[in-house]
Amino acid sequence: MTDPSRPTDADTDADRPDPLRRFFGRRRGPRLSPRKQALIDTLLPRLRVGLPDPADPASAAGADGLDPARLFDRPIDDLWLEIGFGKGEHLAWQAGENPRIGFIGCEPYQNGLAALLDRIDADGLANVRVYDDDARDVIDALPDASVGRIFLLQPDPWPKARHARRRLVNPEPLDAMARILRPGGELRLSTDDPIYKAWMAVQIAQRSDFRWTAERPADWRRPSADWPITRYASKAEREGRTPVFFRLVRTDSPT
């Protein structure tokens, strides 16, 4: 179930040219505090991922698209991607625990962006970059097998049947994620929505390019030690909505 503070399918994004393929809701929520608005105005432009522009040699473009190494001020050992990071709690934790990993977080919701920027500023995280629009733009720009881990945690379940095509766990988005994940890389999924739980399991079972690592029920009922429980997931459990945690490893099979 989607966090009530985050966008829902009641909000529309009429500017998108392909509204039937829109995977996120509104971009703005309550008015930001002066401090958070200042972070949007000053810190976001410095951390925003600029998509490749072949006409601009100074852009982050390489011969094969977006060059992750150009995004960061220091060398990175790997690139991890979080799609829809909410308020950034999980992303900031991972970045702090893995300072030699470069992170790209994608989130169009301005209030969530501001919350993550606040954490980045407070914790001095130098290994995070953000993209404040559709994550598909970044995925499409990344080279094949360039990412070591992708997080898709508590995505909007789009519970209405007519909106099922908007779920990010669908063949087309999974194909795109499989393309950028290197063999042995990991895709982590979680949801507490009962419809989406079953949907995810069905989609996973149909893939040869991902291997579900679970060997026993406890493996998907509880997260691993390096998968922090966010406040939203804890709240869902208190309210009787039990999350599930899928860890999928990219195989050598083609998409």
N, C-alpha and C positions, 0 to 999 in steps of 0.2 A: 504494500500500500504506500502511496506517495505521502511524504511528509506534508502536513497541512500548510506549512510555511512556504512550501515550494510550489511551482506552477502546476496547474491541473489542466485537463482537457477542456475545461470550461472557458479557458482563455485562448484566444486565437492569435496567430501571427500572420496577418493578412499579407505582409510584405513578401513572404516566401513564394517563389514561383511555383513550387510543387507542394501545396498544402496537404495533399493526401499522403505525402511521405514525410510530414513533419513529425519529429520524434520528441519535441519538447513543447512546453506551453509558453506562458508569458515571460517577458524579459524583465519587467519591473514589478516591484512590490511596494511596501511602505517607504516613505521618504527616508533617505539615509541620514545618519547623523553627520554633522559637519566634518568630523574626523574621517569617517568612511567615504564621504564624498570626495574629500581631499585625496584619499588613496586612489580612488577611481580616476581622478584627474591627473595625478602625478606619478603614481607607481605603476598603474596598469599600462600606460604607454611604454614604459621601460621593459615590462615583462611580457607584453603581448607577442604571440607568435605571428610573424609576418609570413604570409604564404609566398611561395616562390614566384618571382617575376623574371622570366628569362631575359627580358630587356634591360634588367637592372643587375649588373654584376656584383653589386654590393648587397643584394638580397640574400636570403637564406637558401637560394636555389643551388642545387648541384646538378650534375649531369643526369641524375636519376630522380630529381624532384627536391623536396625539402631535405636539407642536410642538417641532421640533428646536432652535429658537432658545432655548427656555426651559431646555434642558439644560446650557448652557454659560455661564460667567461673563462672556464677552466675545463680541462679534459674530463670526460665522463666515461665510466666503464660500461654503461648500458643506458637505454632509454625506456622508461615506463610511461604508460598513458592511462589517465583516468578520465572516463567519459561520464559527464554529469556528476561533478564532485559535491553538489549540494552546498553546504557551508564550509567545506574544505577540511573538516576534522580528520578524516582518514588520510587525505593527501598530505596534509601537513605532518602528520605522524610518520608516514612512510618516508617523506623527504628528510625529516630529522634523523630517522634511524638509518638512512642509507645516503649519506652525504656525497658519495661518489657516483650515485645514479642520477641521471637527468630526468626530470619529470615534466610532462605536459599535461595540464589539466584543462578540460573543455567544459564550459558552463556558460550558457547564455543569460542566466538569471542574475541580474545586476546585484541583488542583495546577497546572493551566494558568493559572487565574485568579491564583493567588499569584505565579507567575512574571511575569505581565504587571504586576501591581501593584508588584512589586519594581522593574521597569524604569521604570514611571511615577514612582515615588518617587525613584529614583536620578537620572533624567534631568529631573525637574521638568516632566513633560508635563501641561499644563493643558487640552489639547484632546481628551482621551479619556474616554469614558464606557463602562461595561460593563453587560452583562446576563447574569446567571448562570443562565439557563434556556434554554428552547427559543427559537431565533431567530425562529421563526414568530410568536411573540407580538409581537415588535417589528415585524416586517414587516407584520403585520395592523393594527398601530396607526398606522403611518406614513401620511401623506397620499399621494395619487397624485403621481407625478413630483416627489418631494421629495428624492431621493438622486442624487448625481452618479456614484458608483462603488460597486460591490459586489465584494468579494473572497471567493471560495470556493476555498481552496487546500488541496490534499491532504485532501479530505473522506474519511470512512470509505467504502470502496468497496462494503461489504456484498456480498462476492463470491458468496455462495450465491444461486442463482436464486430461491429462495423469499423472499429478502430484498430483491429488486430494487426493490420498491415503496418501500423505505426510503431509496433513494439521493436525495440532494438535487437531482441533475440528472435531473429527471422533469417531466412536463408541469405538474402542479399547482404545485410549488415555483417552476418557471420562470415560470409565469403570475403568481405573486405578486411575484417579483422584477421582472418587466417592468412591473408596475403602479406600483411605487414609483420606478423609474428614469425620469429625465426623458429625452426624446429627445436623442440625442447622448451620453447617459451610457454608462458602460462596465461590463460584467460580466467579471471575470477568473476563469478556472477553471484549475486544474492538478491533475494526478494522475500517479503513476508506475505505477499498477496497469493491466496490459494489458487486462483486461476493461472497466475503467471508461473507458480511453482510447477504445475502440471505442464504448462506450455513449454517452459524451459527444458524440462525432462524429455519431452517429445522431440524438441528441436535437437538436443544434444545426441539423442539416440540415433538420429538420422545422419550424423556426421562421421566420416572416416578421417577427416583432417584434425579432429580433436579427440583426445582420449580422456574420459572422466576418470579421475584418480581414486575415487571412493572405493573402499573395499568392504566397508561395514556402515550401517546407518549413522553411527557417531561421526563418521568422516564428513557427512554433509549436514548434520544437525548442529555441529559446533565448528567455529572457525579455527584455523591453525594459530599457533602462537604469534605469528607475524601478521595477523589479520585482526586489527583492533576493533572492538565493538564500539560503534558510535552511540551517541546519546539517542539518536533516532531508533536504532536497532534495539537498544535497551528499553525504550519506551514501547516499541511494538510488542516486545515480549511481555512487559507488564500488563499490556492491554489484551493479551491472549493471542496475538498474531505472531506465530513462531517463524522466525526467519530460517531460510535454508542457504547453504553456502556451497557453491559448486566450484571446484578447481579442475580446469581442463588444460591438458598439455597438448601443444601443437605437435602433431605427428609429421612424418615425412610424406604423407599422402598429399597429392595435389588437391586444391579446393574444387 
